[in-house]
Each structure stands twice: as structure tokens, then as C-alpha cells.
Amino acid sequence: MRKLLCGAVLMLAVAGCGGNDASNRGLPQGAEPVELDPADFTLEIDNPYWPMRPGSEWV
């Protein structure tokens, strides 16, 4: 049982050490500039888990 637990902890530790995986490629790092296209944004807020009424602000 103890070997199984140690093996599981070791596997989790090794899995967490992945540095440059595919999900981070193309994302800006540090002070790299970001180019945003205003056409990618909308004024419609339709998140059912966080409904906001017109005029609401999140600061």
C-alpha cells in the first residue's frame, strides 16, 4: 500500500513539472505585446453562471 501511495505521489509530481506544453504555445509570456482585435469582442453577456444586468460593472 505504501509503495502504491509513493508511486502515485511521484507520478503527480512528475506530471506537474511539464514546462512548455502545447496548451501554452502562442500565448504571450511576460512583457510580450498582445494584439487584440476589437471584432473578437461583443457587448452581449450571456454567461448563465454570471448574469449581469445592463449597466452592471465589474471592477
C-alpha positions as CSV (number, residue, x, y, z in Angstrom):
1,M,0.0,0.0,0.0
2,R,2.8,2.4,0.9
3,K,4.6,1.7,-2.4
4,L,1.4,2.4,-4.3
5,L,0.9,5.7,-2.5
6,C,4.6,6.8,-3.1
7,G,4.2,5.9,-6.8
8,A,1.1,7.9,-7.1
9,V,2.7,10.9,-5.4
10,L,5.8,10.6,-7.7
11,M,3.6,10.4,-10.8
12,L,1.7,13.6,-9.8
13,A,5.0,15.4,-9.1
14,V,6.5,14.5,-12.4
15,A,3.3,15.4,-14.3
16,G,3.3,18.8,-12.6
17,C,6.8,19.5,-13.9
18,G,5.8,19.9,-17.5
19,G,7.1,23.3,-18.6
20,N,6.3,24.1,-22.2
21,D,3.3,22.1,-23.2
22,A,1.1,22.6,-26.3
23,S,-1.6,24.5,-24.4
24,N,0.8,27.4,-23.8
25,R,2.1,27.8,-27.3
26,G,1.2,31.1,-28.9
27,L,0.3,32.8,-25.7
28,P,2.3,35.9,-24.8
29,Q,4.8,35.5,-22.0
30,G,5.9,38.2,-19.5
31,A,6.1,41.6,-21.2
32,E,5.5,40.4,-24.7
33,P,3.0,42.6,-26.5
34,V,-0.6,41.4,-27.1
35,E,-2.5,42.3,-30.2
36,L,-6.3,42.3,-29.7
37,D,-8.9,42.6,-32.5
38,P,-12.0,44.5,-31.3
39,A,-14.1,42.4,-33.7
40,D,-13.5,39.4,-31.4
41,F,-15.4,41.1,-28.6
42,T,-19.1,41.7,-28.0
43,L,-21.4,43.7,-25.7
44,E,-23.7,40.7,-25.2
45,I,-23.1,39.0,-21.9
46,D,-24.7,35.6,-22.0
47,N,-22.9,33.6,-19.3
48,P,-25.7,31.7,-17.4
49,Y,-23.4,31.3,-14.4
50,W,-22.8,35.1,-14.1
51,P,-25.7,37.0,-15.4
52,M,-25.2,40.8,-15.5
53,R,-27.9,43.3,-15.9
54,P,-27.4,46.3,-18.3
55,G,-25.3,48.9,-16.6
56,S,-23.6,46.5,-14.3
57,E,-19.9,46.8,-13.8
58,W,-17.2,44.5,-12.6
59,V,-14.1,46.4,-11.4
